[in-house]
């Protein structure tokens, strides 16, 4: 998935693309949300850019 990405992709979009496969292959239901009590500001996200 990330290898085929030619643009900027954020963590929310990546999560949306892999969520169903994780649900089908694990006993847990994945969630994408802020980690409580982590000591960081609310509202940040990961950004993924393919290196060339």
N, CA, C and O atoms as CSV, one atom per row, in Angstrom:
chain,resi,resn,atom,element,x,y,z
A,1,UNK,N,N,0.816,-1.184,0.000
A,1,UNK,CA,C,0.000,0.000,0.000
A,1,UNK,C,C,0.866,1.256,0.000
A,1,UNK,O,O,0.700,2.120,-0.861
A,2,UNK,N,N,1.780,1.364,0.948
A,2,UNK,CA,C,2.629,2.556,0.993
A,2,UNK,C,C,3.604,2.594,-0.177
A,2,UNK,O,O,3.948,3.675,-0.656
A,3,UNK,N,N,4.047,1.446,-0.639
A,3,UNK,CA,C,4.973,1.411,-1.780
A,3,UNK,C,C,4.329,1.927,-3.054
A,3,UNK,O,O,5.010,2.490,-3.911
A,4,UNK,N,N,3.037,1.743,-3.184
A,4,UNK,CA,C,2.328,2.176,-4.386
A,4,UNK,C,C,1.836,3.619,-4.295
A,4,UNK,O,O,1.292,4.149,-5.264
A,5,UNK,N,N,2.020,4.245,-3.159
A,5,UNK,CA,C,1.524,5.595,-2.945
A,5,UNK,C,C,2.449,6.618,-3.607
A,5,UNK,O,O,3.646,6.651,-3.324
A,6,UNK,N,N,1.893,7.446,-4.484
A,6,UNK,CA,C,2.688,8.478,-5.151
A,6,UNK,C,C,2.414,9.862,-4.599
A,6,UNK,O,O,2.988,10.839,-5.079
A,7,UNK,N,N,1.560,9.968,-3.609
A,7,UNK,CA,C,1.192,11.272,-3.068
A,7,UNK,C,C,1.382,11.260,-1.555
A,7,UNK,O,O,1.852,10.275,-0.987
A,8,UNK,N,N,1.024,12.325,-0.935
A,8,UNK,CA,C,1.030,12.425,0.515
A,8,UNK,C,C,-0.189,11.679,1.045
A,8,UNK,O,O,-1.298,11.857,0.541
A,9,UNK,N,N,0.013,10.854,2.049
A,9,UNK,CA,C,-1.113,10.155,2.673
A,9,UNK,C,C,-0.992,10.362,4.183
A,9,UNK,O,O,0.096,10.239,4.746
A,10,UNK,N,N,-2.092,10.670,4.821
A,10,UNK,CA,C,-2.037,10.865,6.272
A,10,UNK,C,C,-2.490,9.591,6.985
A,10,UNK,O,O,-3.013,8.665,6.365
A,11,UNK,N,N,-2.278,9.567,8.284
A,11,UNK,CA,C,-2.599,8.383,9.074
A,11,UNK,C,C,-4.057,7.986,9.018
A,11,UNK,O,O,-4.386,6.800,9.049
A,12,UNK,N,N,-4.929,8.971,8.937
A,12,UNK,CA,C,-6.368,8.695,8.869
A,12,UNK,C,C,-6.709,7.954,7.585
A,12,UNK,O,O,-7.468,6.985,7.613
A,13,UNK,N,N,-6.159,8.396,6.464
A,13,UNK,CA,C,-6.422,7.726,5.180
A,13,UNK,C,C,-5.813,6.329,5.149
A,13,UNK,O,O,-6.435,5.392,4.650
A,14,UNK,N,N,-4.611,6.187,5.676
A,14,UNK,CA,C,-3.972,4.879,5.717
A,14,UNK,C,C,-4.785,3.915,6.579
A,14,UNK,O,O,-4.996,2.763,6.199
A,15,UNK,N,N,-5.234,4.384,7.723
A,15,UNK,CA,C,-6.057,3.551,8.604
A,15,UNK,C,C,-7.324,3.088,7.884
A,15,UNK,O,O,-7.703,1.921,7.981
A,16,UNK,N,N,-7.968,3.988,7.172
A,16,UNK,CA,C,-9.195,3.632,6.457
A,16,UNK,C,C,-8.938,2.528,5.431
A,16,UNK,O,O,-9.807,1.690,5.190
A,17,UNK,N,N,-7.762,2.526,4.835
A,17,UNK,CA,C,-7.443,1.529,3.802
A,17,UNK,C,C,-7.093,0.162,4.380
A,17,UNK,O,O,-7.330,-0.853,3.725
A,18,UNK,N,N,-6.536,0.108,5.585
A,18,UNK,CA,C,-6.130,-1.181,6.149
A,18,UNK,C,C,-7.076,-1.717,7.226
A,18,UNK,O,O,-6.947,-2.867,7.645
A,19,UNK,N,N,-8.012,-0.903,7.671
A,19,UNK,CA,C,-8.879,-1.273,8.795
A,19,UNK,C,C,-9.612,-2.601,8.573
A,19,UNK,O,O,-9.599,-3.460,9.454
A,20,UNK,N,N,-10.231,-2.775,7.444
A,20,UNK,CA,C,-11.023,-3.979,7.200
A,20,UNK,C,C,-10.152,-5.238,7.222
A,20,UNK,O,O,-10.564,-6.257,7.775
A,21,UNK,N,N,-8.967,-5.186,6.635
A,21,UNK,CA,C,-8.087,-6.355,6.640
A,21,UNK,C,C,-7.655,-6.710,8.062
A,21,UNK,O,O,-7.547,-7.887,8.407
A,22,UNK,N,N,-7.411,-5.700,8.877
A,22,UNK,CA,C,-7.048,-5.958,10.271
A,22,UNK,C,C,-8.228,-6.588,11.004
A,22,UNK,O,O,-8.048,-7.546,11.756
A,23,UNK,N,N,-9.413,-6.069,10.797
A,23,UNK,CA,C,-10.606,-6.623,11.466
A,23,UNK,C,C,-10.832,-8.077,11.095
A,23,UNK,O,O,-11.256,-8.872,11.934
A,24,UNK,N,N,-10.556,-8.434,9.850
A,24,UNK,CA,C,-10.782,-9.802,9.395
A,24,UNK,C,C,-9.719,-10.772,9.886
A,24,UNK,O,O,-9.958,-11.979,9.918
A,25,UNK,N,N,-8.551,-10.270,10.269
A,25,UNK,CA,C,-7.429,-11.139,10.618
A,25,UNK,C,C,-6.962,-10.999,12.066
A,25,UNK,O,O,-5.891,-11.498,12.412
A,26,UNK,N,N,-7.727,-10.342,12.903
A,26,UNK,CA,C,-7.336,-10.169,14.302
A,26,UNK,C,C,-8.571,-10.268,15.189
A,26,UNK,O,O,-9.702,-10.107,14.732
A,27,UNK,N,N,-8.326,-10.534,16.453
A,27,UNK,CA,C,-9.434,-10.635,17.402
A,27,UNK,C,C,-9.825,-9.281,17.964
A,27,UNK,O,O,-10.737,-9.194,18.787
A,28,UNK,N,N,-9.149,-8.222,17.534
A,28,UNK,CA,C,-9.429,-6.879,18.014
A,28,UNK,C,C,-10.033,-6.036,16.913
A,28,UNK,O,O,-9.844,-6.322,15.731
A,29,UNK,N,N,-10.752,-5.011,17.290
A,29,UNK,CA,C,-11.271,-4.044,16.335
A,29,UNK,C,C,-10.395,-2.796,16.419
A,29,UNK,O,O,-10.370,-2.134,17.456
A,30,UNK,N,N,-9.681,-2.468,15.351
A,30,UNK,CA,C,-8.780,-1.315,15.411
A,30,UNK,C,C,-9.534,0.009,15.512
A,30,UNK,O,O,-10.635,0.160,14.982
A,31,UNK,N,N,-8.920,0.951,16.198
A,31,UNK,CA,C,-9.469,2.292,16.331
A,31,UNK,C,C,-8.352,3.285,16.046
A,31,UNK,O,O,-7.193,3.033,16.375
A,32,UNK,N,N,-8.695,4.399,15.443
A,32,UNK,CA,C,-7.720,5.452,15.179
A,32,UNK,C,C,-8.165,6.682,15.937
A,32,UNK,O,O,-9.132,7.343,15.557
A,33,UNK,N,N,-7.461,6.986,17.004
A,33,UNK,CA,C,-7.844,8.120,17.832
A,33,UNK,C,C,-6.632,8.591,18.620
A,33,UNK,O,O,-5.582,7.950,18.595
A,34,UNK,N,N,-6.774,9.700,19.312
A,34,UNK,CA,C,-5.698,10.220,20.144
A,34,UNK,C,C,-5.401,9.245,21.272
A,34,UNK,O,O,-6.303,8.592,21.798
A,35,UNK,N,N,-4.131,9.153,21.637
A,35,UNK,CA,C,-3.729,8.314,22.757
A,35,UNK,C,C,-3.839,9.153,24.018
A,35,UNK,O,O,-3.157,10.167,24.159
A,36,UNK,N,N,-4.682,8.736,24.914
A,36,UNK,CA,C,-4.896,9.495,26.151
A,36,UNK,C,C,-3.652,9.472,27.026
A,36,UNK,O,O,-2.924,8.481,27.063
A,37,UNK,N,N,-3.418,10.565,27.723
A,37,UNK,CA,C,-2.332,10.694,28.687
A,37,UNK,C,C,-0.951,10.489,28.051
A,37,UNK,O,O,-0.021,10.047,28.724
A,38,UNK,N,N,-0.814,10.808,26.763
A,38,UNK,CA,C,0.456,10.609,26.062
A,38,UNK,C,C,1.368,11.830,26.149
A,38,UNK,O,O,2.550,11.744,25.817
A,39,UNK,N,N,0.828,12.967,26.593
A,39,UNK,CA,C,1.651,14.149,26.742
A,39,UNK,C,C,1.891,14.911,25.453
A,39,UNK,O,O,2.861,15.662,25.355
A,40,UNK,N,N,1.032,14.735,24.467
A,40,UNK,CA,C,1.179,15.475,23.217
A,40,UNK,C,C,-0.073,16.306,22.964
A,40,UNK,O,O,-1.107,16.113,23.604
A,41,UNK,N,N,0.041,17.226,22.025
A,41,UNK,CA,C,-1.109,18.063,21.699
A,41,UNK,C,C,-2.142,17.276,20.896
A,41,UNK,O,O,-1.790,16.425,20.079
A,42,UNK,N,N,-3.394,17.566,21.133
A,42,UNK,CA,C,-4.489,16.904,20.420
A,42,UNK,C,C,-4.568,17.465,19.006
A,42,UNK,O,O,-4.411,18.669,18.807
A,43,UNK,N,N,-4.807,16.608,18.032
A,43,UNK,CA,C,-5.047,17.058,16.674
A,43,UNK,C,C,-3.934,16.770,15.693
A,43,UNK,O,O,-4.088,17.063,14.508
A,44,UNK,N,N,-2.830,16.215,16.125
A,44,UNK,CA,C,-1.741,15.895,15.204
A,44,UNK,C,C,-2.032,14.624,14.424
A,44,UNK,O,O,-2.944,13.873,14.770
A,45,UNK,N,N,-1.272,14.385,13.389
A,45,UNK,CA,C,-1.444,13.177,12.591
A,45,UNK,C,C,-0.105,12.815,11.975
A,45,UNK,O,O,0.792,13.654,11.897
A,46,UNK,N,N,0.034,11.579,11.539
A,46,UNK,CA,C,1.219,11.130,10.832
A,46,UNK,C,C,1.043,11.427,9.347
A,46,UNK,O,O,-0.065,11.344,8.816
A,47,UNK,N,N,2.135,11.770,8.686
A,47,UNK,CA,C,2.122,11.982,7.246
A,47,UNK,C,C,3.139,11.032,6.619
A,47,UNK,O,O,4.262,10.898,7.105
A,48,UNK,N,N,2.733,10.378,5.540
A,48,UNK,CA,C,3.591,9.420,4.858
A,48,UNK,C,C,3.862,9.890,3.441
A,48,UNK,O,O,2.935,10.189,2.689
A,49,UNK,N,N,5.137,9.954,3.081
A,49,UNK,CA,C,5.543,10.365,1.743
A,49,UNK,C,C,6.559,9.329,1.263
A,49,UNK,O,O,7.507,9.011,1.982
A,50,UNK,N,N,6.372,8.816,0.084
A,50,UNK,CA,C,7.288,7.816,-0.443
A,50,UNK,C,C,8.602,8.467,-0.841
A,50,UNK,O,O,8.619,9.478,-1.543
A,51,UNK,N,N,9.696,7.883,-0.391
A,51,UNK,CA,C,11.021,8.339,-0.806
A,51,UNK,C,C,11.320,7.819,-2.183
A,51,UNK,O,O,10.915,6.718,-2.554
A,52,UNK,N,N,12.023,8.611,-2.926
A,52,UNK,CA,C,12.401,8.174,-4.292
A,52,UNK,C,C,13.866,7.916,-4.382
A,52,UNK,O,O,14.363,7.544,-5.445
